C-alpha cells in the first residue's frame, strides 16, 4: 500500500530478540501478538452480520477447491470472479423468486460488490474506531467463499498516526488500496463507470462507520449514549468530500418525525440495486426512497 507524506508507523508485532549470553540456555520465544486480534474479536462480537473467519498467522489459506478466492484472485482471474458471481446469483434467486423478479447479471454483480465493499470497510474501520489503528489488508489475506459469501481474514500490519486528520487519511488510503483492483474488475460485470463505483465505496465506508455507532448504541445498558451521533460525526470527518478517488461526502442529515424524535439519515451517492431484487422495498438510504417513506419505516 502506498502512502503520501512520511512513511507510516507500521506495527510489526514483534520485539527485537535479545542476544543470549554465551553458554546460556535459549528458550523458545512466544509467538508475536498481533494487536489487531483483540480488535477483530471485539468487532465480530459487536457485528453479528459480519461473517468472517479469522486465521492465525501460520494457519493455511482456505482451499480454492472448496470455493474460497482471495481478493487478489477475484481481481485478477476472470474464472474466480465468475464463480463468485455465480454464487451470488444462487443466493439471490430464492428471494427474487418470492418477489417475482429475476435479477439480471449486472444486478447480481452490484449486489456482490456492495456486500464485499461494506464488509471490508467494517474490517478496516472497526480497529480505527476502537483503538485508532488502521489495518492494512493485503489482497492475498482476505478471501471470499463463493457459495456462501462468507469471508476469511488473516490479520496483518496496521498503521498508527498521532494526529486525527492523518489517521483519517490513512483510513481512506487503506480502503482505497484494498478495493482499487476490485473496482476495476467489477466495472464490466456491473456495467458502471469508475466514478459510480467509487461512489459505492464512499457509501459503504460511510455506512460501515455509521453501523458501528448504531451497534454500540444498541449494546449500551441505557439508551441515548450518543454513539450513533459520534459515528455520524466521525463519518463526516472521514468523508468531507473531494477526497479522490472517493467522489462525495458522507452528508448525513436529520429527519424529524411527528412525535418530535429525530433520526440520522443520508442519501447514497449511487444505488446498490437492491430494489431490483425486492421492488417494493428499496434501501432506507436509496436515492429512490423519499423522506416520508424513511420516517414511516424508522
BALOBA-1460 file (C-alpha; in Angstrom, 3 decimals):
// residues 298
<rec num="1" residu="x" x="0.000" y="0.000" z="0.000"/>
<rec num="2" residu="x" x="1.424" y="3.381" z="-0.916"/>
<rec num="3" residu="x" x="1.105" y="6.445" z="1.286"/>
<rec num="4" residu="x" x="1.871" y="10.097" z="0.749"/>
<rec num="5" residu="x" x="3.950" y="12.100" z="3.173"/>
<rec num="6" residu="x" x="6.144" y="10.492" z="5.787"/>
<rec num="7" residu="x" x="6.414" y="6.693" z="5.951"/>
<rec num="8" residu="x" x="3.647" y="5.178" z="8.099"/>
<rec num="9" residu="x" x="4.369" y="3.864" z="11.561"/>
<rec num="10" residu="x" x="3.732" y="0.184" z="10.891"/>
<rec num="11" residu="x" x="3.263" y="-2.135" z="13.845"/>
<rec num="12" residu="x" x="5.483" y="-5.155" z="13.171"/>
<rec num="13" residu="x" x="4.014" y="-7.128" z="16.103"/>
<rec num="14" residu="x" x="7.386" y="-8.463" z="17.319"/>
<rec num="15" residu="x" x="10.113" y="-7.216" z="19.614"/>
<rec num="16" residu="x" x="13.795" y="-7.225" z="18.730"/>
<rec num="17" residu="x" x="15.185" y="-10.534" z="20.032"/>
<rec num="18" residu="x" x="17.667" y="-10.338" z="22.861"/>
<rec num="19" residu="x" x="21.179" y="-11.757" z="22.410"/>
<rec num="20" residu="x" x="21.760" y="-14.681" z="24.746"/>
<rec num="21" residu="x" x="24.921" y="-14.772" z="26.872"/>
<rec num="22" residu="x" x="27.490" y="-17.405" z="25.868"/>
<rec num="23" residu="x" x="26.525" y="-20.809" z="27.264"/>
<rec num="24" residu="x" x="23.100" y="-19.652" z="28.388"/>
<rec num="25" residu="x" x="20.074" y="-21.819" z="27.669"/>
<rec num="26" residu="x" x="17.918" y="-20.395" z="24.899"/>
<rec num="27" residu="x" x="14.175" y="-20.811" z="25.351"/>
<rec num="28" residu="x" x="11.697" y="-20.582" z="22.514"/>
<rec num="29" residu="x" x="10.255" y="-17.086" z="22.206"/>
<rec num="30" residu="x" x="6.478" y="-16.834" z="22.436"/>
<rec num="31" residu="x" x="4.759" y="-16.099" z="19.136"/>
<rec num="32" residu="x" x="4.250" y="-12.382" z="18.480"/>
<rec num="33" residu="x" x="0.863" y="-10.984" z="19.370"/>
<rec num="34" residu="x" x="-0.949" y="-9.013" z="16.701"/>
<rec num="35" residu="x" x="-2.866" y="-6.144" z="18.346"/>
<rec num="36" residu="x" x="-5.498" y="-6.462" z="15.637"/>
<rec num="37" residu="x" x="-6.538" y="-9.842" z="17.039"/>
<rec num="38" residu="x" x="-8.268" y="-8.189" z="20.008"/>
<rec num="39" residu="x" x="-9.802" y="-5.546" z="17.748"/>
<rec num="40" residu="x" x="-11.311" y="-8.193" z="15.492"/>
<rec num="41" residu="x" x="-12.643" y="-10.299" z="18.359"/>
<rec num="42" residu="x" x="-14.395" y="-7.166" z="19.631"/>
<rec num="43" residu="x" x="-15.655" y="-6.349" z="16.144"/>
<rec num="44" residu="x" x="-17.075" y="-9.781" z="15.409"/>
<rec num="45" residu="x" x="-18.877" y="-9.793" z="18.750"/>
<rec num="46" residu="x" x="-20.285" y="-6.325" z="18.030"/>
<rec num="47" residu="x" x="-21.328" y="-7.041" z="14.435"/>
<rec num="48" residu="x" x="-23.146" y="-10.379" z="14.145"/>
<rec num="49" residu="x" x="-23.944" y="-9.838" z="10.461"/>
<rec num="50" residu="x" x="-20.216" y="-9.698" z="9.647"/>
<rec num="51" residu="x" x="-19.489" y="-13.294" z="8.652"/>
<rec num="52" residu="x" x="-15.701" y="-13.507" z="8.878"/>
<rec num="53" residu="x" x="-13.413" y="-16.348" z="9.914"/>
<rec num="54" residu="x" x="-10.135" y="-15.137" z="11.430"/>
<rec num="55" residu="x" x="-6.971" y="-17.037" z="10.540"/>
<rec num="56" residu="x" x="-3.805" y="-17.266" z="12.622"/>
<rec num="57" residu="x" x="-0.571" y="-16.113" z="11.015"/>
<rec num="58" residu="x" x="0.581" y="-19.716" z="10.448"/>
<rec num="59" residu="x" x="-2.813" y="-21.136" z="9.504"/>
<rec num="60" residu="x" x="-3.216" y="-22.459" z="5.940"/>
<rec num="61" residu="x" x="-5.205" y="-20.387" z="3.480"/>
<rec num="62" residu="x" x="-8.788" y="-21.501" z="2.803"/>
<rec num="63" residu="x" x="-8.936" y="-24.017" z="-0.022"/>
<rec num="64" residu="x" x="-9.702" y="-22.829" z="-3.516"/>
<rec num="65" residu="x" x="-11.096" y="-26.283" z="-4.203"/>
<rec num="66" residu="x" x="-13.793" y="-25.555" z="-1.602"/>
<rec num="67" residu="x" x="-14.780" y="-22.281" z="-3.246"/>
<rec num="68" residu="x" x="-12.534" y="-19.774" z="-1.468"/>
<rec num="69" residu="x" x="-10.953" y="-16.994" z="-3.548"/>
<rec num="70" residu="x" x="-8.680" y="-14.220" z="-2.348"/>
<rec num="71" residu="x" x="-9.310" y="-10.604" z="-3.277"/>
<rec num="72" residu="x" x="-6.225" y="-10.799" z="-5.475"/>
<rec num="73" residu="x" x="-7.713" y="-13.763" z="-7.333"/>
<rec num="74" residu="x" x="-11.114" y="-12.125" z="-7.704"/>
<rec num="75" residu="x" x="-9.497" y="-9.016" z="-9.160"/>
<rec num="76" residu="x" x="-7.064" y="-10.782" z="-11.448"/>
<rec num="77" residu="x" x="-8.680" y="-14.050" z="-12.536"/>
<rec num="78" residu="x" x="-11.901" y="-13.973" z="-14.600"/>
<rec num="79" residu="x" x="-12.679" y="-17.566" z="-13.613"/>
<rec num="80" residu="x" x="-12.555" y="-16.749" z="-9.892"/>
<rec num="81" residu="x" x="-14.805" y="-13.706" z="-10.344"/>
<rec num="82" residu="x" x="-17.241" y="-15.736" z="-12.467"/>
<rec num="83" residu="x" x="-17.548" y="-18.349" z="-9.720"/>
<rec num="84" residu="x" x="-18.128" y="-15.672" z="-7.082"/>
<rec num="85" residu="x" x="-20.834" y="-14.078" z="-9.237"/>
<rec num="86" residu="x" x="-22.475" y="-17.465" z="-9.771"/>
<rec num="87" residu="x" x="-22.571" y="-17.960" z="-6.008"/>
<rec num="88" residu="x" x="-24.223" y="-14.566" z="-5.500"/>
<rec num="89" residu="x" x="-26.778" y="-15.310" z="-8.213"/>
<rec num="90" residu="x" x="-27.693" y="-18.558" z="-6.458"/>
<rec num="91" residu="x" x="-28.136" y="-16.728" z="-3.135"/>
<rec num="92" residu="x" x="-30.315" y="-14.018" z="-4.671"/>
<rec num="93" residu="x" x="-32.538" y="-16.397" z="-6.646"/>
<rec num="94" residu="x" x="-34.838" y="-17.625" z="-3.816"/>
<rec num="95" residu="x" x="-35.576" y="-14.109" z="-2.512"/>
<rec num="96" residu="x" x="-36.047" y="-12.781" z="-6.031"/>
<rec num="97" residu="x" x="-38.466" y="-15.591" z="-6.838"/>
<rec num="98" residu="x" x="-40.631" y="-14.658" z="-3.846"/>
<rec num="99" residu="x" x="-40.985" y="-11.158" z="-5.278"/>
<rec num="100" residu="x" x="-41.422" y="-12.268" z="-8.860"/>
<rec num="101" residu="x" x="-38.111" y="-10.883" z="-10.094"/>
<rec num="102" residu="x" x="-35.169" y="-12.378" z="-11.925"/>
<rec num="103" residu="x" x="-32.215" y="-10.030" z="-11.419"/>
<rec num="104" residu="x" x="-30.013" y="-9.536" z="-14.451"/>
<rec num="105" residu="x" x="-26.274" y="-10.233" z="-14.263"/>
<rec num="106" residu="x" x="-25.309" y="-6.601" z="-13.613"/>
<rec num="107" residu="x" x="-27.657" y="-6.551" z="-10.609"/>
<rec num="108" residu="x" x="-26.000" y="-9.677" z="-9.223"/>
<rec num="109" residu="x" x="-22.575" y="-8.094" z="-9.703"/>
<rec num="110" residu="x" x="-23.654" y="-4.900" z="-7.936"/>
<rec num="111" residu="x" x="-25.060" y="-6.845" z="-5.003"/>
<rec num="112" residu="x" x="-21.866" y="-8.898" z="-4.617"/>
<rec num="113" residu="x" x="-19.635" y="-5.838" z="-4.852"/>
<rec num="114" residu="x" x="-21.747" y="-3.993" z="-2.279"/>
<rec num="115" residu="x" x="-21.522" y="-6.959" z="0.103"/>
<rec num="116" residu="x" x="-17.751" y="-7.143" z="-0.274"/>
<rec num="117" residu="x" x="-17.162" y="-3.375" z="-0.006"/>
<rec num="118" residu="x" x="-19.292" y="-2.969" z="3.110"/>
<rec num="119" residu="x" x="-17.608" y="-5.932" z="4.781"/>
<rec num="120" residu="x" x="-14.074" y="-4.766" z="4.078"/>
<rec num="121" residu="x" x="-14.939" y="-1.214" z="5.165"/>
<rec num="122" residu="x" x="-16.160" y="-2.558" z="8.518"/>
<rec num="123" residu="x" x="-12.990" y="-4.651" z="8.842"/>
<rec num="124" residu="x" x="-10.812" y="-1.584" z="8.291"/>
<rec num="125" residu="x" x="-12.940" y="0.957" z="10.164"/>
<rec num="126" residu="x" x="-13.539" y="-1.245" z="13.235"/>
<rec num="127" residu="x" x="-9.969" y="-1.183" z="14.624"/>
<rec num="128" residu="x" x="-9.726" y="2.505" z="13.686"/>
<rec num="129" residu="x" x="-12.836" y="3.249" z="15.728"/>
<rec num="130" residu="x" x="-11.866" y="1.069" z="18.694"/>
<rec num="131" residu="x" x="-8.138" y="1.648" z="19.057"/>
<rec num="132" residu="x" x="-7.017" y="4.232" z="16.469"/>
<rec num="133" residu="x" x="-5.312" y="1.511" z="14.430"/>
<rec num="134" residu="x" x="-5.806" y="1.280" z="10.665"/>
<rec num="135" residu="x" x="-5.345" y="-2.237" z="9.279"/>
<rec num="136" residu="x" x="-3.553" y="-2.754" z="6.002"/>
<rec num="137" residu="x" x="-5.420" y="-5.684" z="4.423"/>
<rec num="138" residu="x" x="-3.431" y="-7.339" z="1.681"/>
<rec num="139" residu="x" x="-5.479" y="-8.717" z="-1.186"/>
<rec num="140" residu="x" x="-3.856" y="-12.102" z="-0.647"/>
<rec num="141" residu="x" x="-5.030" y="-12.213" z="3.002"/>
<rec num="142" residu="x" x="-8.790" y="-11.758" z="2.576"/>
<rec num="143" residu="x" x="-10.870" y="-14.496" z="0.964"/>
<rec num="144" residu="x" x="-14.472" y="-14.716" z="-0.230"/>
<rec num="145" residu="x" x="-16.349" y="-18.017" z="-0.140"/>
<rec num="146" residu="x" x="-18.210" y="-18.107" z="-3.446"/>
<rec num="147" residu="x" x="-21.049" y="-20.446" z="-2.331"/>
<rec num="148" residu="x" x="-21.972" y="-18.512" z="0.837"/>
<rec num="149" residu="x" x="-20.466" y="-15.009" z="0.611"/>
<rec num="150" residu="x" x="-18.604" y="-15.549" z="3.889"/>
<rec num="151" residu="x" x="-15.124" y="-14.112" z="4.338"/>
<rec num="152" residu="x" x="-11.851" y="-15.268" z="5.865"/>
<rec num="153" residu="x" x="-9.151" y="-12.858" z="7.018"/>
<rec num="154" residu="x" x="-5.557" y="-13.245" z="8.104"/>
<rec num="155" residu="x" x="-4.811" y="-10.036" z="10.071"/>
<rec num="156" residu="x" x="-1.579" y="-8.332" z="9.050"/>
<rec num="157" residu="x" x="0.042" y="-4.985" z="9.731"/>
<rec num="158" residu="x" x="-1.596" y="-1.819" z="10.974"/>
<rec num="159" residu="x" x="-0.812" y="1.883" z="10.795"/>
<rec num="160" residu="x" x="-0.967" y="4.453" z="13.597"/>
<rec num="161" residu="x" x="-0.664" y="8.229" z="13.446"/>
<rec num="162" residu="x" x="-0.525" y="10.859" z="16.211"/>
<rec num="163" residu="x" x="-3.000" y="13.233" z="14.578"/>
<rec num="164" residu="x" x="-6.663" y="12.572" z="13.816"/>
<rec num="165" residu="x" x="-6.534" y="14.148" z="10.352"/>
<rec num="166" residu="x" x="-3.556" y="11.972" z="9.433"/>
<rec num="167" residu="x" x="-5.279" y="8.884" z="10.797"/>
<rec num="168" residu="x" x="-8.441" y="9.611" z="8.821"/>
<rec num="169" residu="x" x="-6.306" y="9.952" z="5.701"/>
<rec num="170" residu="x" x="-4.749" y="6.551" z="6.449"/>
<rec num="171" residu="x" x="-8.228" y="5.055" z="6.824"/>
<rec num="172" residu="x" x="-9.269" y="6.300" z="3.404"/>
<rec num="173" residu="x" x="-5.945" y="5.167" z="1.907"/>
<rec num="174" residu="x" x="-6.287" y="1.673" z="3.374"/>
<rec num="175" residu="x" x="-9.773" y="1.247" z="1.911"/>
<rec num="176" residu="x" x="-8.746" y="2.624" z="-1.489"/>
<rec num="177" residu="x" x="-5.612" y="0.475" z="-1.701"/>
<rec num="178" residu="x" x="-7.512" y="-2.733" z="-0.969"/>
<rec num="179" residu="x" x="-10.555" y="-2.190" z="-3.183"/>
<rec num="180" residu="x" x="-8.996" y="-0.441" z="-6.194"/>
<rec num="181" residu="x" x="-8.213" y="-3.678" z="-8.101"/>
<rec num="182" residu="x" x="-11.738" y="-4.930" z="-7.401"/>
<rec num="183" residu="x" x="-13.320" y="-1.695" z="-8.589"/>
<rec num="184" residu="x" x="-11.512" y="-2.212" z="-11.877"/>
<rec num="185" residu="x" x="-12.519" y="-5.878" z="-12.097"/>
<rec num="186" residu="x" x="-16.204" y="-5.192" z="-11.372"/>
<rec num="187" residu="x" x="-16.598" y="-2.348" z="-13.865"/>
<rec num="188" residu="x" x="-17.622" y="-4.613" z="-16.735"/>
<rec num="189" residu="x" x="-19.986" y="-7.003" z="-14.865"/>
<rec num="190" residu="x" x="-21.723" y="-4.142" z="-13.017"/>
<rec num="191" residu="x" x="-21.947" y="-2.044" z="-16.210"/>
<rec num="192" residu="x" x="-20.932" y="1.039" z="-14.257"/>
<rec num="193" residu="x" x="-18.293" y="3.687" z="-14.736"/>
<rec num="194" residu="x" x="-15.363" y="4.254" z="-12.421"/>
<rec num="195" residu="x" x="-16.875" y="7.278" z="-10.682"/>
<rec num="196" residu="x" x="-20.100" y="5.409" z="-9.920"/>
<rec num="197" residu="x" x="-18.169" y="2.504" z="-8.402"/>
<rec num="198" residu="x" x="-16.036" y="4.791" z="-6.265"/>
<rec num="199" residu="x" x="-19.289" y="6.385" z="-5.155"/>
<rec num="200" residu="x" x="-20.342" y="2.933" z="-3.942"/>
<rec num="201" residu="x" x="-17.087" y="2.669" z="-1.988"/>
<rec num="202" residu="x" x="-17.801" y="6.064" z="-0.410"/>
<rec num="203" residu="x" x="-21.322" y="4.954" z="0.514"/>
<rec num="204" residu="x" x="-20.142" y="1.723" z="2.091"/>
<rec num="205" residu="x" x="-17.387" y="3.378" z="4.128"/>
<rec num="206" residu="x" x="-19.899" y="5.908" z="5.488"/>
<rec num="207" residu="x" x="-22.372" y="3.084" z="6.181"/>
<rec num="208" residu="x" x="-19.725" y="0.974" z="7.926"/>
<rec num="209" residu="x" x="-18.790" y="3.729" z="10.397"/>
<rec num="210" residu="x" x="-22.456" y="4.556" z="10.985"/>
<rec num="211" residu="x" x="-23.229" y="0.884" z="11.621"/>
<rec num="212" residu="x" x="-20.547" y="0.668" z="14.309"/>
<rec num="213" residu="x" x="-22.109" y="3.578" z="16.174"/>
<rec num="214" residu="x" x="-25.609" y="2.142" z="15.933"/>
<rec num="215" residu="x" x="-24.417" y="-1.232" z="17.196"/>
<rec num="216" residu="x" x="-22.660" y="0.384" z="20.154"/>
<rec num="217" residu="x" x="-25.804" y="2.350" z="20.993"/>
<rec num="218" residu="x" x="-27.857" y="-0.850" z="20.790"/>
<rec num="219" residu="x" x="-25.462" y="-2.623" z="23.169"/>
<rec num="220" residu="x" x="-25.423" y="0.213" z="25.723"/>
<rec num="221" residu="x" x="-27.171" y="-0.510" z="29.051"/>
<rec num="222" residu="x" x="-29.178" y="2.705" z="28.705"/>
<rec num="223" residu="x" x="-30.461" y="4.350" z="25.506"/>
<rec num="224" residu="x" x="-29.166" y="7.650" z="24.240"/>
<rec num="225" residu="x" x="-25.425" y="7.120" z="24.742"/>
<rec num="226" residu="x" x="-24.692" y="9.197" z="21.675"/>
<rec num="227" residu="x" x="-22.520" y="6.577" z="19.988"/>
<rec num="228" residu="x" x="-24.536" y="6.772" z="16.786"/>
<rec num="229" residu="x" x="-24.246" y="10.559" z="16.755"/>
<rec num="230" residu="x" x="-20.496" y="10.266" z="17.342"/>
<rec num="231" residu="x" x="-20.194" y="7.796" z="14.473"/>
<rec num="232" residu="x" x="-22.147" y="10.072" z="12.160"/>
<rec num="233" residu="x" x="-19.815" y="12.942" z="13.057"/>
<rec num="234" residu="x" x="-16.779" y="10.699" z="12.545"/>
<rec num="235" residu="x" x="-18.013" y="9.542" z="9.139"/>
<rec num="236" residu="x" x="-18.488" y="13.155" z="8.121"/>
<rec num="237" residu="x" x="-14.911" y="13.939" z="9.118"/>
<rec num="238" residu="x" x="-13.532" y="10.902" z="7.239"/>
<rec num="239" residu="x" x="-15.593" y="11.724" z="4.150"/>
<rec num="240" residu="x" x="-15.854" y="15.519" z="3.857"/>
<rec num="241" residu="x" x="-15.954" y="15.365" z="0.052"/>
<rec num="242" residu="x" x="-13.299" y="15.804" z="-2.630"/>
<rec num="243" residu="x" x="-11.063" y="13.069" z="-1.265"/>
<rec num="244" residu="x" x="-10.206" y="11.471" z="-4.601"/>
<rec num="245" residu="x" x="-10.893" y="8.852" z="-5.727"/>
<rec num="246" residu="x" x="-13.798" y="8.889" z="-3.245"/>
<rec num="247" residu="x" x="-16.040" y="11.399" z="-5.025"/>
<rec num="248" residu="x" x="-18.503" y="12.559" z="-2.400"/>
<rec num="249" residu="x" x="-19.177" y="13.377" z="1.239"/>
<rec num="250" residu="x" x="-20.962" y="11.385" z="3.918"/>
<rec num="251" residu="x" x="-23.546" y="14.209" z="4.074"/>
<rec num="252" residu="x" x="-25.649" y="12.985" z="6.986"/>
<rec num="253" residu="x" x="-28.774" y="14.896" z="7.910"/>
<rec num="254" residu="x" x="-31.621" y="14.598" z="10.415"/>
<rec num="255" residu="x" x="-35.269" y="13.824" z="9.860"/>
<rec num="256" residu="x" x="-37.862" y="14.844" z="12.439"/>
<rec num="257" residu="x" x="-40.918" y="12.669" z="12.882"/>
<rec num="258" residu="x" x="-44.393" y="13.698" z="14.022"/>
<rec num="259" residu="x" x="-43.516" y="12.539" z="17.525"/>
<rec num="260" residu="x" x="-40.661" y="15.049" z="17.668"/>
<rec num="261" residu="x" x="-37.923" y="12.428" z="17.540"/>
<rec num="262" residu="x" x="-35.070" y="12.940" z="15.119"/>
<rec num="263" residu="x" x="-33.273" y="10.301" z="13.082"/>
<rec num="264" residu="x" x="-29.965" y="10.314" z="11.244"/>
<rec num="265" residu="x" x="-30.073" y="9.576" z="7.542"/>
<rec num="266" residu="x" x="-28.144" y="10.144" z="4.351"/>
<rec num="267" residu="x" x="-28.764" y="9.539" z="0.675"/>
<rec num="268" residu="x" x="-26.393" y="7.202" z="-1.103"/>
<rec num="269" residu="x" x="-24.368" y="8.610" z="-3.960"/>
<rec num="270" residu="x" x="-25.439" y="5.617" z="-6.030"/>
<rec num="271" residu="x" x="-27.892" y="2.752" z="-5.904"/>
<rec num="272" residu="x" x="-26.852" y="-0.757" z="-4.842"/>
<rec num="273" residu="x" x="-29.795" y="-2.128" z="-6.910"/>
<rec num="274" residu="x" x="-31.479" y="-3.987" z="-4.067"/>
<rec num="275" residu="x" x="-34.822" y="-2.719" z="-5.378"/>
<rec num="276" residu="x" x="-34.244" y="-4.894" z="-8.466"/>
<rec num="277" residu="x" x="-34.488" y="-7.915" z="-6.151"/>
<rec num="278" residu="x" x="-37.321" y="-6.693" z="-3.906"/>
<rec num="279" residu="x" x="-39.085" y="-3.904" z="-5.855"/>
<rec num="280" residu="x" x="-41.393" y="-2.795" z="-3.048"/>
<rec num="281" residu="x" x="-38.583" y="-2.164" z="-0.570"/>
<rec num="282" residu="x" x="-35.633" y="-0.080" z="-1.680"/>
<rec num="283" residu="x" x="-32.869" y="0.548" z="0.851"/>
<rec num="284" residu="x" x="-33.540" y="3.152" z="3.520"/>
<rec num="285" residu="x" x="-30.779" y="5.414" z="2.177"/>
<rec num="286" residu="x" x="-31.534" y="4.751" z="-1.504"/>
<rec num="287" residu="x" x="-31.975" y="7.792" z="-3.778"/>
<rec num="288" residu="x" x="-35.339" y="6.246" z="-4.669"/>
<rec num="289" residu="x" x="-36.591" y="6.383" z="-1.042"/>
<rec num="290" residu="x" x="-38.178" y="9.706" z="-0.066"/>
<rec num="291" residu="x" x="-38.062" y="11.230" z="3.403"/>
<rec num="292" residu="x" x="-41.716" y="10.438" z="4.143"/>
<rec num="293" residu="x" x="-41.084" y="6.742" z="3.484"/>
<rec num="294" residu="x" x="-37.901" y="6.854" z="5.549"/>
<rec num="295" residu="x" x="-39.757" y="8.283" z="8.532"/>
<rec num="296" residu="x" x="-42.533" y="5.726" z="8.173"/>
<rec num="297" residu="x" x="-40.018" y="2.869" z="8.279"/>
<rec num="298" residu="x" x="-37.896" y="4.403" z="11.054"/>
